[in-house]
């Protein structure tokens, strides 16, 4: 990859000081895999303390992840905890990408998954009408 293009002194600096830098600003609060192993719900806590959900879906030979693009939801569905909280805001691109990183890390640590790579993705979140 591109790592070989970075100066050796910089790579050495990073290797010796990696604990001083945050590579992720969010963390997995909890993740739960269904009994049949086909889905894993992931609660990701963002840097500001809000929590969003991602879902890994394992299909025959591939894995799809659905990531959140917003905190909350404007739909108001009473059966959904996120829907009842209203819309709180949009996520930045890094917060969306980190959900993929967390999902990939869970896949690689899972012995139940035949595939350790996410091949498809979807976004959860609706834009507000008129905006």
C-alpha positions, 0 to 999 in steps of 0.5 A, a space after each residue: 500500500 501507501 505505507 512504503 511511500 511514507 518517510 522511514 523516520 515518520 514511520 519510526 516515530 509513529 511506531 514508538 508513539 502510537 499510544 499518544 494518538 487516537 486512531 478512532 474517536 468512537 468506541 463500541 459500547 456493545 455488540 450482539 450477534 443473533 442466535 443463528 449468526 446472521 446479524 450483529 447489532 453494534 452500538 457505537 458511542 460517538 465522541 460527543 456521547 451520542 450512540 448510533 447503531 450499525 448492523 452487520 448482515 451475513 449472507 451466503 458468501 458476503 457481508 453487508 453493513 448498514 451504518 447510521 448517517 444521523 443521530 436519531 430519526 425523524 420518522 417517529 416510529 413507536 416500535 424503534 427506540 431511535 425513532 422515538 428520540 427525534 432527529 439530533 443531527 447528522 454524522 460527519 464522514 469520519 463518524 460514518 467511516 468508523 462504524 465500518 471500521 468497528 464492524 470490520 474489527 468485529 468480523 475479523 475477531 468473530 469465529 462465526 463468520 465465514 467472511 471477514 470482509 464487508 462487501 456491501 454497505 447501506 446508509 440508515 437515515 433520512 434527510 429532512 424534507 425541504 432541506 
